[in-house]
Amino acid sequence: MNIGLLIILVTVFVSYQGFKDVVFFEKYNFNPYRIKRHGEYYRFLTHGFLHSNQMHLIFNMLTLYFVQLSLGKVYGDLFLPFYIFSIVTSTLYEFFKNQNQPYYRACGASGAVAAALFSLLIFAPWGRVYVFFIVPVSFLMFATLYMVYSITQLQKQGEKIAHSVHIMGAIIGVVTSIVLFPAYFQNFINEIIHFPGLGILIFGQ
């Protein structure tokens, strides 16, 4: 079975367990306080397979489905380790920020999904992504708008969405792809420079 589809199936199953069982959800969500005080390190991973509600789950899994169709071909057997690595590392900022907050909770695959989505930048910067599954924009344009939005929202007080996880995931996705596939990064630079009109605008050539 395609590893991306397997991840989606497992995530849907675990998320629905969390929807109907509060004890299950509380045991496996992301709780930095319990990780630090009780050594429940498994939460770094398990929270990525839980979601707060059905719309949260559907949005993440639909995005992952379309992304993995292309990214899975490049990463191959490395896609699963990459996905797990992204789930864990995308929460590090929130861990250190909230490790002394006993009531902080988080869940969702957003960090890993952001990492997968932003990895596509390196392989196809001018490829299309459909915002709200309707409006076509290039990966490069989407990435720019996504980061501006996330950084802006991060500054707001009282936000219930962990935008730092999205930002961390995006950075992890780009950096990981550059490290693992340096040749693609060179192609990325060439595509940016030689895109009609853009090279002149950005690099003054």
JOURUR-V164215 format. One record per pair of residues at least 24 apart in sequence whose ideal C-beta (glycine too) atoms are under 8 Angstrom apart, sorted by the first residue. I is the first residue (numbers start at 1). J is the second residue. If there is no record, write none. Layout:
# JOURUR-V164215
i->I j->J
i->I j->J
This chain:
# JOURUR-V164215
i->2 j->68
i->2 j->72
i->3 j->68
i->3 j->72
i->3 j->77
i->3 j->79
i->3 j->80
i->4 j->64
i->4 j->65
i->4 j->68
i->4 j->69
i->4 j->71
i->4 j->72
i->4 j->79
i->5 j->65
i->5 j->68
i->7 j->64
i->7 j->68
i->7 j->80
i->7 j->83
i->8 j->61
i->8 j->64
i->8 j->65
i->10 j->49
i->11 j->48
i->11 j->49
i->11 j->51
i->11 j->57
i->11 j->60
i->11 j->61
i->11 j->109
i->12 j->57
i->12 j->61
i->14 j->46
i->14 j->49
i->14 j->50
i->15 j->49
i->15 j->50
i->15 j->51
i->15 j->57
i->18 j->50
i->18 j->51
i->18 j->107
i->19 j->53
i->19 j->54
i->25 j->50
i->25 j->107
i->29 j->105
i->29 j->106
i->29 j->107
i->30 j->91
i->30 j->94
i->30 j->105
i->30 j->106
i->30 j->107
i->31 j->104
i->31 j->105
i->32 j->94
i->32 j->95
i->32 j->96
i->32 j->97
i->32 j->98
i->32 j->99
i->32 j->101
i->32 j->104
i->33 j->98
i->33 j->99
i->33 j->100
i->33 j->101
i->33 j->102
i->33 j->103
i->33 j->104
i->34 j->102
i->35 j->95
i->35 j->99
i->36 j->95
i->36 j->99
i->36 j->100
i->44 j->87
i->44 j->88
i->44 j->91
i->44 j->95
i->45 j->84
i->45 j->87
i->45 j->88
i->47 j->87
i->47 j->91
i->47 j->106
i->47 j->107
i->47 j->108
i->48 j->87
i->48 j->88
i->48 j->107
i->48 j->108
i->48 j->109
i->48 j->111
i->48 j->112
i->49 j->109
i->50 j->107
i->50 j->108
i->51 j->107
i->51 j->108
i->51 j->109
i->52 j->107
i->52 j->108
i->56 j->108
i->60 j->108
i->60 j->109
i->60 j->110
i->60 j->113
i->61 j->109
i->62 j->133
i->63 j->113
i->63 j->117
i->64 j->109
i->64 j->112
i->64 j->113
i->64 j->116
i->67 j->113
i->67 j->116
i->67 j->117
i->67 j->120
i->68 j->116
i->70 j->120
i->70 j->123
i->70 j->124
i->70 j->127
i->71 j->116
i->71 j->119
i->71 j->120
i->71 j->123
i->74 j->123
i->74 j->181
i->74 j->184
i->75 j->119
i->75 j->180
i->78 j->180
i->82 j->115
i->82 j->116
i->82 j->119
i->82 j->176
i->83 j->112
i->83 j->115
i->83 j->116
i->84 j->112
i->85 j->172
i->85 j->176
i->86 j->111
i->86 j->112
i->86 j->114
i->86 j->115
i->86 j->116
i->86 j->169
i->86 j->172
i->86 j->173
i->86 j->176
i->87 j->111
i->87 j->112
i->89 j->168
i->89 j->172
i->90 j->114
i->90 j->115
i->90 j->165
i->90 j->166
i->90 j->168
i->90 j->169
i->90 j->172
i->91 j->162
i->91 j->165
i->91 j->168
i->92 j->168
i->93 j->164
i->93 j->165
i->93 j->168
i->94 j->162
i->94 j->164
i->94 j->165
i->97 j->164
i->106 j->162
i->106 j->165
i->108 j->165
i->110 j->162
i->110 j->165
i->110 j->166
i->110 j->169
i->111 j->165
i->111 j->166
i->111 j->168
i->111 j->169
i->111 j->172
i->112 j->169
i->113 j->169
i->114 j->146
i->114 j->165
i->114 j->166
i->114 j->167
i->114 j->169
i->114 j->170
i->114 j->173
i->115 j->169
i->115 j->170
i->115 j->172
i->115 j->173
i->115 j->176
i->116 j->173
i->117 j->170
i->117 j->173
i->118 j->143
i->118 j->169
i->118 j->170
i->118 j->171
i->118 j->173
i->118 j->174
i->119 j->173
i->119 j->174
i->119 j->176
i->119 j->177
i->121 j->173
i->121 j->174
i->121 j->177
i->121 j->188
i->122 j->174
i->122 j->177
i->122 j->178
i->122 j->181
i->122 j->184
i->122 j->185
i->122 j->188
i->123 j->177
i->123 j->181
i->123 j->184
i->123 j->188
i->125 j->188
i->125 j->191
i->125 j->192
i->126 j->191
i->126 j->195
i->140 j->192
i->143 j->170
i->146 j->170
